[in-house]
């Protein structure tokens, strides 16, 4: 599958060790040595305690507002705030899973498991398994679980297999993608339950099972003890919708619409990570909004690098890629969303027919 018009056109050539082009292993090693010498791989645990404290204070304020409001439809504002707060906890769980928070691996695992299962309500083991596969093979067909066929098809071949109502939705999947994210919160919780109750091996299954059941049970009990049934379900729906939309909107810009590589692609680590990833501009505000995921290239190159160091690493990596003529992609968040929508719609056309009824459709045609 080819890249979209907004994606870099990539030609992969075989590198000959000792040839005119540097050995790819040496290329990455040199970049890694540069960021290590700059101290950018050192842990910054204080930063994470600060973020955890701020998010937990926000949670305390939201709980206080929830109690004081009682039977009021203004509770939906508290539900929206809770969706944002839980997403911020999910960012911290993600960073702990990458060993970005503590020097100790077990400490990171304990923190990540508690944040994911007990605070957010999703399975840490499921996330670790899926996300590790993604980092090893980003945008590689048959290897990256993030581009496997689900509601969205990422290749024309997958889109062409859609039938009936599914085909109708696939043809419009770009436009439906962000509305569909309103259900992503439910989807993530379902995956968590399937994992801890499933037959596949789960690390510390009973710990995760206890955490998730305790969290869900306590959460539902509080909601329906304080609120009437109708308002309680509305609160739950808004919280899950905001959580799903925020999570999806933070992860969507990172790889969607970037080159997809064949299963047997022979691409060195440096180019595999850089050419399939996209950074989002926006400064410290975007850093907070996306939990550091806006530096997706650097996150993939140095997955255990703490969030506060990613901006400096991006300056080094961008200059290094320019020197070695490696396409380094960064956009604004709105531009990235536009790329994602156009890309998904173009792929969706393979489901058959043309869903558009406007002149703009021509630019997406084949």
C-alpha positions as CSV (number, residue, x, y, z in Angstrom):
1,X,0.0,0.0,0.0
2,X,1.3,3.4,-0.9
3,X,1.6,6.4,1.4
4,X,-1.0,9.2,1.1
5,X,-0.1,12.5,-0.6
6,X,0.6,14.0,2.8
7,X,3.0,11.2,3.7
8,X,6.7,11.2,2.7
9,X,7.5,9.1,-0.4
10,X,10.0,6.5,0.9
11,X,12.4,4.4,-1.1
12,X,14.1,1.7,0.9
13,X,17.5,0.6,-0.3
14,X,19.7,-2.1,1.1
15,X,22.6,-0.8,3.1
16,X,26.0,-2.3,2.5
17,X,28.1,-2.3,5.7
18,X,31.2,-0.3,4.9
19,X,29.6,1.1,1.7
20,X,28.9,4.7,0.7
21,X,26.0,4.9,3.1
22,X,26.6,4.4,6.8
23,X,25.9,1.1,8.4
24,X,22.3,1.5,9.8
25,X,23.2,0.0,13.1
26,X,26.0,2.5,13.5
27,X,23.7,5.3,12.4
28,X,21.3,4.6,15.2
29,X,24.1,3.9,17.7
30,X,25.5,7.4,17.0
31,X,22.2,9.0,17.6
32,X,21.6,7.0,20.8
33,X,25.0,7.9,22.1
34,X,24.3,11.6,21.4
35,X,21.1,11.7,23.4
36,X,22.6,9.6,26.2
37,X,25.6,11.9,26.5
38,X,23.2,14.8,26.7
39,X,21.7,13.1,29.8
40,X,18.3,12.7,28.1
41,X,17.8,9.1,29.2
42,X,18.1,9.9,32.9
43,X,15.0,9.3,34.9
44,X,13.0,12.3,36.1
45,X,10.9,10.7,38.8
46,X,10.1,14.1,40.4
47,X,8.3,15.2,37.2
48,X,6.0,12.2,37.3
49,X,5.2,12.6,41.0
50,X,4.3,16.2,40.2
51,X,2.0,15.2,37.3
52,X,0.5,12.4,39.4
53,X,-0.1,14.9,42.2
54,X,-1.8,17.4,39.9
55,X,-4.0,14.8,38.3
56,X,-4.9,13.4,41.7
57,X,-5.8,16.9,43.0
58,X,-8.0,17.3,39.9
59,X,-9.6,14.0,40.7
60,X,-10.3,15.1,44.3
61,X,-11.9,18.3,43.1
62,X,-14.1,16.4,40.6
63,X,-15.2,14.0,43.4
64,X,-16.0,16.9,45.7
65,X,-18.0,18.5,42.9
66,X,-19.8,15.2,42.3
67,X,-20.8,14.9,46.0
68,X,-21.9,18.6,46.3
69,X,-24.0,18.6,43.1
70,X,-26.0,15.5,43.9
71,X,-29.0,15.0,41.7
72,X,-28.2,17.6,39.0
73,X,-27.7,17.4,35.3
74,X,-24.6,19.5,35.9
75,X,-23.1,16.2,36.9
76,X,-22.4,15.6,33.3
77,X,-19.7,18.3,33.5
78,X,-18.1,16.2,36.3
79,X,-18.4,13.1,34.0
80,X,-16.5,14.9,31.2
81,X,-13.8,16.1,33.6
82,X,-13.4,12.5,34.9
83,X,-13.0,11.3,31.4
84,X,-10.1,13.7,30.9
85,X,-8.5,12.8,34.3
86,X,-8.6,9.1,33.6
87,X,-6.9,9.7,30.3
88,X,-4.1,11.5,32.1
89,X,-3.8,8.5,34.4
90,X,-3.6,6.3,31.3
91,X,-0.7,8.4,29.9
92,X,1.2,7.9,33.2
93,X,0.5,4.1,33.0
94,X,1.8,4.1,29.5
95,X,5.0,5.9,30.5
96,X,5.5,3.5,33.5
97,X,5.1,0.6,31.1
98,X,8.0,2.0,29.1
99,X,10.2,2.2,32.2
100,X,10.2,6.0,31.9
101,X,9.3,6.8,35.5
102,X,11.5,4.7,37.9
103,X,15.0,3.2,37.6
104,X,13.6,-0.1,38.8
105,X,11.7,-2.3,36.3
106,X,9.5,-3.9,39.0
107,X,8.6,-0.5,40.4
108,X,7.5,0.7,36.9
109,X,5.4,-2.5,36.5
110,X,3.8,-2.0,39.9
111,X,3.0,1.6,39.1
112,X,1.8,0.9,35.6
113,X,-0.4,-2.1,36.8
114,X,-2.0,0.0,39.5
115,X,-2.7,3.0,37.3
116,X,-4.1,0.9,34.4
117,X,-6.2,-1.5,36.4
118,X,-7.1,0.3,39.6
119,X,-7.4,3.9,38.3
120,X,-8.3,3.6,34.6
121,X,-9.9,0.1,34.6
122,X,-8.1,-1.5,31.7
123,X,-5.8,-4.5,31.7
124,X,-2.1,-3.7,32.0
125,X,-1.1,-7.1,30.7
126,X,-3.3,-6.7,27.6
127,X,-1.9,-3.2,27.0
128,X,1.7,-4.3,27.5
129,X,1.4,-7.3,25.0
130,X,-0.3,-5.2,22.3
131,X,1.8,-2.1,22.7
132,X,5.1,-4.0,22.8
133,X,4.2,-5.6,19.4
134,X,3.4,-2.2,18.0
135,X,6.7,-0.7,19.1
136,X,8.7,-3.6,17.6
137,X,7.0,-3.4,14.2
138,X,5.2,0.0,13.7
139,X,2.9,0.1,10.6
140,X,4.2,-3.3,9.4
141,X,1.5,-5.5,7.9
142,X,0.8,-8.7,9.9
143,X,3.0,-7.6,12.8
144,X,1.6,-4.3,14.1
145,X,-1.7,-5.0,16.0
146,X,-2.6,-1.3,15.7
147,X,-3.3,-1.7,11.9
148,X,-5.2,-5.0,12.1
149,X,-8.7,-4.8,10.6
150,X,-11.3,-3.8,13.2
151,X,-14.0,-1.1,12.7
152,X,-11.4,0.7,10.6
153,X,-9.5,-0.8,7.6
154,X,-6.0,0.4,7.1
155,X,-5.3,-1.3,3.8
156,X,-7.4,-1.4,0.6
157,X,-7.3,-5.2,0.7
158,X,-9.0,-5.2,4.1
159,X,-11.5,-2.6,3.0
160,X,-12.4,-4.6,-0.1
161,X,-13.5,-7.5,2.1
162,X,-16.2,-5.4,3.8
163,X,-19.8,-6.4,3.1
164,X,-23.3,-5.0,3.7
165,X,-23.6,-2.3,6.4
166,X,-19.9,-2.7,7.2
167,X,-19.0,-1.8,3.6
168,X,-21.2,1.3,3.8
169,X,-19.4,2.3,7.0
170,X,-15.9,1.5,5.6
171,X,-16.5,3.7,2.6
172,X,-17.1,6.6,5.0
173,X,-14.6,5.4,7.7
174,X,-12.6,8.6,7.7
175,X,-15.7,10.7,8.6
176,X,-16.9,8.1,11.0
177,X,-13.6,7.6,12.8
178,X,-13.8,10.3,15.4
179,X,-17.5,9.8,16.2
180,X,-16.6,6.1,16.6
181,X,-14.0,7.0,19.2
182,X,-16.9,7.9,21.5
183,X,-17.2,4.1,22.0
184,X,-13.5,3.4,22.3
185,X,-13.7,3.7,26.1
186,X,-16.2,0.9,26.2
187,X,-14.0,-1.1,23.8
188,X,-10.9,-0.7,26.0
189,X,-12.8,-1.9,29.1
190,X,-14.1,-4.9,27.2
191,X,-10.6,-5.8,26.1
192,X,-9.5,-5.6,29.8
193,X,-12.2,-8.0,30.9
194,X,-11.6,-10.4,28.1
195,X,-7.9,-10.5,29.0
196,X,-8.3,-11.1,32.7
197,X,-11.1,-13.6,32.3
198,X,-9.6,-15.3,29.2
199,X,-7.6,-18.5,28.8
200,X,-4.4,-16.9,27.6
201,X,-1.5,-16.4,30.0
202,X,-1.8,-13.2,32.0
203,X,1.0,-12.0,34.2
204,X,-0.3,-11.6,37.8
205,X,-3.8,-12.5,36.6
206,X,-5.3,-12.5,40.1
207,X,-3.8,-9.1,41.0
208,X,-5.3,-7.6,37.8
209,X,-8.6,-9.3,38.3
210,X,-8.9,-8.1,41.8
211,X,-7.9,-4.5,40.9
212,X,-10.3,-4.3,37.9
213,X,-13.3,-5.8,39.7
214,X,-12.7,-3.6,42.8
215,X,-12.4,-0.5,40.7
216,X,-15.5,-1.2,38.5
217,X,-17.5,-2.3,41.5
218,X,-16.7,0.7,43.6
219,X,-17.1,3.1,40.7
220,X,-20.6,1.9,39.8
221,X,-21.7,1.7,43.5
222,X,-20.7,5.4,44.0
223,X,-22.5,6.6,40.9
224,X,-25.8,4.8,41.5
225,X,-25.8,5.4,45.2
226,X,-25.6,9.2,44.6
227,X,-27.5,9.6,41.4
228,X,-30.8,8.3,40.1
229,X,-30.6,5.5,37.6
230,X,-31.2,7.6,34.5
231,X,-28.7,10.3,35.4
232,X,-26.3,7.6,36.6
233,X,-26.3,6.0,33.1
234,X,-25.9,9.4,31.5
235,X,-22.9,10.2,33.7
236,X,-21.3,6.8,32.9
237,X,-22.0,7.4,29.1
238,X,-20.4,10.8,29.1
239,X,-17.4,9.8,31.1
240,X,-16.7,6.8,28.8
241,X,-17.3,8.9,25.6
242,X,-14.9,11.6,26.7
243,X,-12.3,9.1,27.8
244,X,-12.5,7.2,24.5
245,X,-12.5,10.3,22.3
246,X,-9.5,11.8,24.2
247,X,-7.5,8.5,24.1
248,X,-8.2,8.0,20.5
249,X,-7.5,11.6,19.5
250,X,-4.2,11.4,21.3
251,X,-3.0,8.2,19.6
252,X,-4.5,8.7,16.2
253,X,-2.1,11.3,14.9
254,X,1.0,9.2,15.6
255,X,1.0,6.7,12.7
256,X,-2.2,6.8,10.7
257,X,-1.6,8.0,7.2
258,X,2.1,7.3,7.4
259,X,3.8,4.6,5.2
260,X,2.7,1.1,5.8
261,X,5.4,-1.5,5.3
262,X,5.1,-5.0,3.9
263,X,5.4,-8.0,6.3
264,X,8.9,-8.9,5.0
265,X,10.2,-5.3,4.8
266,X,14.0,-5.1,5.4
267,X,14.2,-1.7,7.1
268,X,16.7,-0.8,9.8
269,X,15.5,0.2,13.2
270,X,16.2,4.0,12.8
271,X,14.3,4.3,9.5
272,X,11.5,1.9,10.6
273,X,10.7,4.0,13.6
274,X,11.2,7.5,12.0
275,X,9.5,6.9,8.6
276,X,6.3,5.4,10.1
277,X,5.8,8.0,12.8
278,X,4.6,11.6,13.0
279,X,5.3,14.4,15.5
280,X,2.8,17.0,16.5
281,X,3.9,20.6,17.0
282,X,2.5,22.7,19.9
283,X,4.9,23.2,22.7
284,X,4.4,22.5,26.4
285,X,0.6,22.7,26.1
286,X,0.6,19.9,23.5
287,X,3.0,18.0,25.7
288,X,0.4,18.0,28.5
289,X,-2.6,17.4,26.2
290,X,-1.0,14.3,24.6
291,X,1.1,13.1,27.5
292,X,4.3,13.3,25.4
293,X,2.8,11.3,22.5
294,X,3.3,14.3,20.3
295,X,7.0,13.4,20.2
296,X,6.1,10.0,18.6
297,X,9.3,9.7,16.6
298,X,11.5,10.2,19.7
299,X,9.2,8.0,21.8
300,X,9.8,5.2,19.3
301,X,13.5,5.8,19.0
302,X,14.0,6.0,22.7
303,X,11.0,4.3,24.3
304,X,12.3,4.7,27.9
305,X,13.1,8.4,27.6
306,X,11.1,10.5,30.2
307,X,8.6,12.9,28.9
308,X,10.4,16.1,29.9
309,X,13.4,15.2,27.8
310,X,11.6,14.5,24.5
311,X,11.5,18.1,23.3
312,X,15.3,18.4,23.4
313,X,15.7,14.9,21.9
314,X,13.4,16.0,19.0
315,X,15.8,18.8,18.1
316,X,18.7,16.4,18.0
317,X,16.8,13.7,16.1
318,X,15.4,16.1,13.5
319,X,18.9,17.5,12.8
320,X,20.3,14.0,12.6
321,X,17.6,12.8,10.2
322,X,18.1,15.9,8.0
323,X,21.8,15.2,7.8
324,X,21.2,11.6,6.9
325,X,18.3,12.4,4.5
326,X,15.7,10.5,6.4
327,X,12.2,12.0,6.1
328,X,11.2,13.5,9.5
329,X,7.4,14.3,9.6
330,X,5.8,16.8,11.9
331,X,2.5,18.7,11.6
332,X,0.0,20.6,13.7
333,X,-2.7,18.5,15.5
334,X,-5.4,19.8,13.1
335,X,-3.4,19.0,10.1
336,X,-2.8,15.5,11.4
337,X,-6.5,14.9,11.9
338,X,-7.1,16.1,8.3
339,X,-4.5,13.6,7.1
340,X,-6.0,10.8,9.1
341,X,-9.6,11.5,7.7
342,X,-8.4,11.7,4.1
343,X,-6.3,8.6,4.4
344,X,-9.0,6.5,5.9
345,X,-11.6,7.7,3.3
346,X,-9.2,6.9,0.5
347,X,-8.6,3.4,1.8
348,X,-12.3,3.0,2.4
349,X,-13.1,3.6,-1.3
350,X,-11.9,0.0,-1.9
351,X,-15.1,-1.2,-0.2
352,X,-16.8,-0.4,-3.5
353,X,-18.5,2.5,-5.0
354,X,-17.9,6.2,-4.3
355,X,-19.5,7.5,-1.1
356,X,-18.9,11.1,-2.0
357,X,-21.3,13.4,-3.7
358,X,-19.1,16.4,-4.1
359,X,-16.2,17.6,-6.4
360,X,-13.7,17.1,-3.6
361,X,-14.1,13.3,-4.2
362,X,-11.9,13.5,-7.3
363,X,-8.7,14.1,-5.3
364,X,-9.3,10.8,-3.4
365,X,-10.1,8.7,-6.5
366,X,-7.8,6.1,-7.9
